[in-house]
Amino acid sequence: MSEMGSCLCHLSPRLLLSLLGWSLSCCPFLGAAVSPSSGPRVRPSYSFGRTFLGLDKCNACIGTSICKKFFKEEIRFDSWLSSNLKLPPNYLSCYSGNYSDDSKSWRPVEISRLTTKYQHDQSDKRICTSLIHTKSCSIERALWKTERFQKWLKAKRLTPDLVQGLRTPMLRCPSQRLLDRIVRRYAEVPDAGSIFMDHFTDRDKLRLLYTLSVNAHPIMLQIFPGAEGWPFPKYLGSCGRLIVTTSTRPLKAFYGTVPEVAADLALQLLAILESMANNDLNYFFYFTHVDAGTFGVFSDGHLFIRDASTLGIIDKQEGSQWMDVQVEEKDIFSCLVTDCQSVVPSCNSIKRTQSLSMVCAELLSKLLKKTFLSPVQKKIDEALNICADSSLTNQEIVLAAKELSGILKPLRTCDSHFTYRYPDCKYTVSP
């Protein structure tokens, strides 16, 4: 028996199932579980068309940086492993797939939309009816003529007034430093490393504006890459209205898991929230909403933020005075996917422990529910109840989170199956 086989034999059935389950896809569209490179090469019978990818709406789209890989079959949907090789349904928000650089070695990826196809369609109709006063139109031409985009065309630098009124949480409290970082690291244009948009074509500007207006998730992944230690999956590129990122499994798949896995994931969650509130760049990240799909787990057991669409950013270095002192401008870009009439809290009203209370109430309470023996479980539940109570003071919530972390640390095992932190955990003082 191999060393791996021998090791697996000594694991409890529950832990074995949990560990093996980490490799499963989170996407609702699941294909055949075979390697893309296995079997003879079959000439595909699929036809992309521009509609499925969203290229018919470009440049009111995300970008085109990874289109060639789709058409060269270096990105495949899991359905292409079946006999018919047809495209999956176009109404899904997320698809599982495979990505290759050499057509021999493959790795799993997620292919997803910024919002549902229905929401995209409704948004497109709203653009036509409000701007052109017809049921259908050229989305790109309609947006091109807007007052906001005309300002973007003339701009040399992305400034707070150009994003004023956009409803994505990332831009509720924009600083010039944050906007400069977006321009410098925007992956859908040739890298110029400049804070000025001289290297942006007019179409590049529309794509960036559209993405920031609909869902800033891909921008967040580009400007705070996992390679630099940020807790986000890798952004691989976009084609039309689809983006491709590294594969994940949502946190909700681990509800009811074994104690050692639950403790490990809970501690990672608390550590992420701490790093997002206190980091070397002096940005304060906060969630406006969390659910079971907000966080995900890599195959090595490493937890990260799977969906950054509800993350807001406050610049602790430059402040957030921009949005609080101006009358908020609203236009078609403010209402592409959200209700632009709703009142958005001011930057100064964001509580320091907002994310912590949300995670304790919505995620940790389910991840840690009835998982441990009675005396320990009681202490965990008591700490969670305090941590989840947003009416309490920041100090009370923070102390409860620290107490919860102290309870969980001794329950965290140093095991080779937790690849992301092994064998480093063997040489640290605390497990």
C-alpha positions in Angstrom: 0.0 0.0 0.0 1.3 3.5 -0.8 2.2 6.0 1.9 -0.8 8.1 1.1 -3.1 5.0 1.2 -1.7 3.9 4.5 -2.2 7.4 5.9 -5.8 7.5 4.7 -6.6 4.2 6.3 -6.0 5.6 9.7 -8.5 8.4 9.3 -12.0 8.4 10.7 -14.7 8.0 8.0 -16.1 11.4 8.7 -12.7 13.2 8.4 -11.8 11.2 5.3 -15.1 12.2 3.5 -14.5 15.9 4.5 -10.9 15.9 3.2 -11.7 14.2 0.0 -14.7 16.5 -0.5 -12.5 19.5 -0.7 -11.8 18.8 -4.4 -15.5 19.0 -5.4 -16.7 21.9 -7.5 -19.1 24.5 -6.0 -20.7 25.3 -9.3 -24.3 24.1 -9.9 -23.4 22.8 -13.4 -21.4 19.5 -12.9 -20.1 17.4 -15.7 -18.5 14.0 -16.1 -15.7 13.3 -13.5 -12.9 12.4 -16.0 -9.7 14.1 -17.0 -10.1 16.5 -20.0 -6.9 14.9 -21.5 -8.2 11.3 -21.3 -9.5 9.4 -24.3 -9.2 10.2 -28.0 -9.5 13.8 -29.2 -13.0 14.4 -30.6 -13.9 17.2 -32.9 -16.3 19.4 -31.0 -19.8 20.1 -32.2 -20.5 23.1 -30.1 -20.9 26.7 -31.3 -20.1 29.5 -29.0 -21.9 32.4 -30.7 -21.5 35.9 -29.3 -24.6 35.7 -27.1 -23.5 33.0 -24.7 -20.2 34.8 -23.8 -21.8 38.3 -23.9 -19.5 39.5 -26.7 -22.6 40.8 -28.5 -22.9 43.4 -25.7 -19.2 44.4 -25.7 -17.9 46.9 -24.9 -20.6 47.1 -22.2 -18.9 44.0 -20.8 -16.0 42.9 -18.6 -13.2 42.3 -21.1 -11.7 40.0 -23.7 -8.4 39.0 -22.2 -9.1 35.3 -22.1 -11.3 34.8 -25.2 -8.6 33.1 -27.2 -8.4 30.3 -24.6 -12.1 29.6 -25.0 -11.9 29.4 -28.7 -8.7 27.3 -28.7 -10.4 24.9 -26.2 -7.8 25.6 -23.5 -10.7 26.4 -21.3 -13.4 23.8 -21.3 -16.8 23.5 -19.5 -17.2 20.2 -17.7 -20.1 19.4 -20.1 -17.5 19.1 -22.9 -16.3 15.9 -21.3 -19.6 14.3 -22.2 -20.4 12.9 -25.6 -22.4 15.8 -27.1 -19.9 18.6 -26.4 -22.6 21.2 -26.3 -22.5 24.4 -24.3 -24.2 24.4 -20.9 -27.4 26.3 -20.2 -26.9 30.1 -20.6 -29.1 31.0 -17.6 -26.7 29.7 -14.9 -24.5 32.2 -13.0 -21.6 29.8 -12.4 -20.0 26.9 -14.3 -17.3 24.4 -13.4 -14.5 24.0 -16.0 -10.9 23.1 -16.8 -8.0 25.3 -17.8 -4.8 24.4 -19.6 -1.6 26.2 -20.7 -0.3 23.2 -22.8 -3.4 21.0 -23.5 -1.9 18.2 -21.4 -2.1 19.4 -17.8 -5.4 20.7 -16.6 -6.6 22.5 -13.5 -10.2 23.2 -12.3 -11.6 26.7 -12.7 -14.8 28.5 -12.2 -16.5 30.4 -15.0 -19.0 32.9 -13.8 -21.1 35.9 -14.5 -21.2 39.1 -12.5 -24.9 38.7 -12.1 -27.6 36.5 -13.3 -28.5 36.5 -17.0 -32.0 37.7 -16.1 -30.5 40.7 -14.3 -28.2 41.4 -17.2 -31.2 41.3 -19.6 -33.3 43.5 -17.4 -30.4 46.0 -17.1 -29.9 46.1 -20.9 -33.7 46.7 -21.3 -33.5 49.5 -18.7 -30.6 51.1 -20.6 -32.6 51.1 -23.9 -35.9 52.4 -22.5 -34.3 55.1 -20.3 -31.7 56.4 -22.7 -33.0 55.6 -26.3 -36.7 55.1 -25.4 -36.9 51.9 -27.3 -37.2 48.2 -26.2 -33.9 47.3 -27.8 -30.8 49.1 -28.9 -27.0 49.0 -29.1 -26.1 48.9 -25.4 -22.6 50.2 -26.1 -23.8 53.2 -28.2 -26.4 54.1 -25.6 -23.9 54.2 -22.7 -21.3 55.9 -24.9 -23.6 59.0 -25.1 -24.2 59.4 -21.4 -22.8 62.4 -19.6 -20.8 60.3 -17.2 -19.0 58.4 -19.9 -18.3 61.5 -21.8 -16.5 62.8 -18.7 -14.5 59.5 -18.6 -13.5 59.9 -22.2 -11.9 63.3 -21.4 -10.3 62.2 -18.1 -6.6 61.5 -17.8 -6.9 60.1 -14.3 -9.7 58.2 -12.5 -10.9 60.6 -9.8 -13.6 60.3 -7.1 -16.1 62.5 -9.0 -16.0 60.0 -11.9 -17.3 57.2 -9.8 -19.7 59.2 -7.6 -23.1 57.6 -7.3 -22.0 54.1 -8.4 -23.7 51.5 -6.1 -21.0 48.8 -5.8 -19.8 48.7 -2.1 -16.2 49.0 -3.2 -16.8 52.6 -4.5 -19.0 53.9 -1.7 -16.1 55.6 0.0 -13.4 56.0 -2.7 -10.1 57.6 -2.1 -7.7 58.8 -4.8 -5.2 56.2 -3.7 -7.7 53.4 -4.2 -8.7 54.6 -7.7 -5.0 55.0 -8.7 -4.5 51.3 -7.7 -7.4 50.3 -9.9 -5.9 52.0 -12.9 -2.4 50.7 -12.3 -3.5 47.1 -11.9 -6.5 46.8 -14.3 -5.7 43.5 -16.0 -7.9 44.0 -19.2 -5.4 46.5 -20.6 -1.6 46.3 -21.4 0.2 46.9 -18.1 1.6 50.5 -18.0 2.0 50.8 -14.3 0.8 54.3 -14.4 -1.9 56.1 -12.4 -2.9 57.9 -15.6 -5.3 56.4 -18.2 -3.1 57.3 -21.2 -2.8 53.6 -22.1 -6.6 53.1 -22.0 -8.6 53.1 -25.2 -12.1 54.6 -25.2 -13.5 51.0 -25.2 -11.2 50.1 -22.2 -12.7 52.9 -20.3 -16.3 51.8 -21.0 -15.4 48.2 -19.9 -13.9 49.4 -16.7 -16.9 51.7 -15.9 -19.4 49.0 -16.8 -17.6 46.5 -14.5 -17.4 48.9 -11.6 -21.1 49.7 -12.0 -22.3 46.1 -12.1 -20.0 44.2 -9.8 -16.5 45.1 -8.6 -15.6 41.5 -7.7 -13.2 41.0 -10.7 -11.6 44.4 -10.0 -11.0 43.4 -6.3 -9.3 40.2 -7.4 -7.0 42.2 -9.8 -5.9 44.9 -7.4 -5.5 42.7 -4.3 -4.1 39.5 -5.8 -3.7 36.3 -3.8 0.0 36.2 -4.8 0.6 39.1 -2.5 -1.1 37.5 0.4 -4.7 38.8 0.0 -7.4 36.2 0.6 -8.9 36.1 -2.9 -8.9 33.5 -5.7 -6.8 34.2 -8.8 -8.3 36.2 -11.6 -7.4 34.5 -14.8 -9.2 36.7 -17.3 -12.6 37.5 -18.9 -14.4 37.1 -22.1 -17.5 39.2 -22.7 -19.6 38.9 -19.6 -17.9 35.8 -18.2 -14.9 35.8 -15.9 -12.6 32.9 -15.1 -11.0 32.3 -11.7 -9.4 29.5 -9.8 -11.7 26.7 -8.6 -13.3 26.8 -5.2 -15.7 25.0 -2.8 -18.1 27.1 -0.8 -18.0 27.2 3.0 -21.5 25.9 3.2 -20.3 22.5 2.0 -18.5 22.2 5.3 -21.5 22.7 7.6 -21.7 19.5 9.7 -18.0 18.6 9.1 -15.7 17.0 11.7 -14.6 19.1 14.7 -11.0 19.6 13.6 -12.0 20.9 10.2 -14.7 23.2 11.6 -12.2 24.6 14.1 -9.6 25.2 11.4 -12.0 27.0 9.1 -13.5 29.1 11.9 -10.0 30.3 13.0 -9.2 31.1 9.3 -12.4 33.1 9.1 -11.5 35.1 12.2 -8.0 35.7 10.9 -9.2 36.9 7.5 -11.5 39.5 9.2 -8.6 40.7 11.3 -6.3 41.1 8.3 -9.0 42.9 6.3 -9.5 45.4 9.2 -5.8 45.8 9.9 -3.2 45.5 7.1 0.0 47.2 5.9 -1.8 49.2 3.2 -4.1 50.8 5.7 -7.3 49.8 3.9 -10.3 48.8 6.0 -12.4 46.2 4.3 -16.0 45.6 5.5 -18.8 43.4 4.3 -22.3 44.8 3.5 -23.7 41.3 3.4 -22.4 37.7 3.9 -23.9 34.3 3.1 -22.8 30.7 2.8 -21.2 31.4 -0.6 -19.2 34.4 0.4 -16.2 32.3 1.5 -14.7 29.3 -0.2 -12.0 26.7 0.4 -9.2 25.6 -1.9 -8.3 22.0 -2.3 -5.4 22.4 0.2 -7.9 23.5 2.9 -7.1 27.2 2.7 -10.0 29.5 3.2 -10.5 32.7 1.2 -13.1 35.3 0.1 -14.9 33.6 -2.8 -17.3 36.5 -3.5 -15.9 40.0 -3.1 -19.0 41.8 -4.5 -20.2 42.8 -1.1 -16.9 44.2 0.2 -16.6 47.9 0.8 -13.3 49.7 1.3 -12.4 52.7 3.5 -9.0 54.2 3.1 -7.7 54.8 6.6 -4.7 56.6 5.2 -6.5 59.2 3.1 -9.9 59.1 4.7 -13.4 58.7 3.2 -14.6 62.3 3.0 -15.3 62.2 -0.7 -18.8 60.6 -0.6 -20.0 62.1 2.6 -19.6 65.8 1.7 -21.1 65.7 -1.8 -24.7 65.4 -3.1 -24.7 62.0 -4.6 -25.1 61.9 -8.3 -27.4 59.2 -9.8 -27.6 58.1 -13.4 -28.1 54.9 -15.5 -24.8 53.6 -14.2 -26.1 53.9 -10.6 -29.0 51.6 -11.4 -27.7 48.8 -13.6 -28.3 46.0 -11.1 -29.5 47.7 -7.9 -32.3 49.9 -6.7 -30.8 53.3 -7.1 -33.5 54.9 -4.9 -32.5 53.0 -1.7 -30.5 54.9 0.9 -26.9 53.8 1.3 -25.3 54.3 4.7 -22.6 57.0 4.8 -18.9 56.0 5.2 -18.7 57.4 8.7 -21.5 55.2 9.9 -19.7 51.9 9.2 -19.1 50.1 12.4 -15.6 48.7 13.0 -17.1 45.3 13.9 -19.8 45.2 11.3 -18.2 42.2 9.4 -17.4 40.4 12.6 -21.0 40.4 13.8 -22.3 39.3 10.4 -19.9 36.4 10.1 -20.6 35.3 13.7 -24.3 35.4 13.1 -24.6 34.1 9.6 -21.6 31.7 9.2 -19.8 30.6 12.4 -23.1 29.9 14.1 -23.8 27.3 11.4 -20.3 26.0 10.9 -19.8 25.4 14.6 -23.3 24.3 15.5 -23.5 21.0 17.6 -19.9 20.1 16.6 -18.0 19.8 19.8 -18.6 18.0 23.2 -21.0 19.7 25.6 -18.7 21.8 27.9 -16.7 23.2 24.9 -19.8 23.7 22.7 -21.5 25.7 25.5 -18.5 28.1 25.7 -18.5 28.5 21.9 -22.2 29.2 21.8 -21.9 31.8 24.5 -19.0 33.6 22.7 -20.9 33.4 19.4 -24.0 35.0 20.9 -22.1 38.0 22.0 -20.0 38.3 18.8 -23.2 38.2 16.7 -25.0 40.9 18.6 -24.4 44.1 16.5 -26.1 46.2 19.2 -23.1 45.7 21.6 -20.0 47.9 21.6 -17.0 47.3 19.4 -15.0 46.3 22.5 -17.5 43.7 23.6 -17.7 42.1 20.2 -14.0 42.0 19.7 -13.4 40.5 23.1 -16.0 37.8 22.3 -14.2 37.0 19.0 -10.9 36.7 20.9 -12.4 34.4 23.4 -13.9 32.2 20.6 -10.5 32.1 19.0 -8.9 31.0 22.3 -11.4 28.2 22.7 -10.9 26.9 19.1 -7.1 27.0 18.9 -6.5 23.9 21.1 -9.0 22.1 18.9 -7.0 22.7 15.7 -4.9 19.7 14.8 -1.5 19.8 13.0 -2.2 17.3 10.3 -0.6 16.7 6.9 -4.0 16.8 5.3 -4.2 20.5 6.1 -1.7 21.1 3.3 -1.8 24.9 3.3 -0.2 25.1 6.8 1.7 21.8 7.0 4.5 21.2 8.1 4.8 24.8 9.3 2.3 24.1 12.1 4.8 21.6 13.6 7.3 24.4 14.4 4.9 27.1 15.8 4.2 27.6 19.4 0.4 27.3 19.1 -1.3 24.7 16.8 
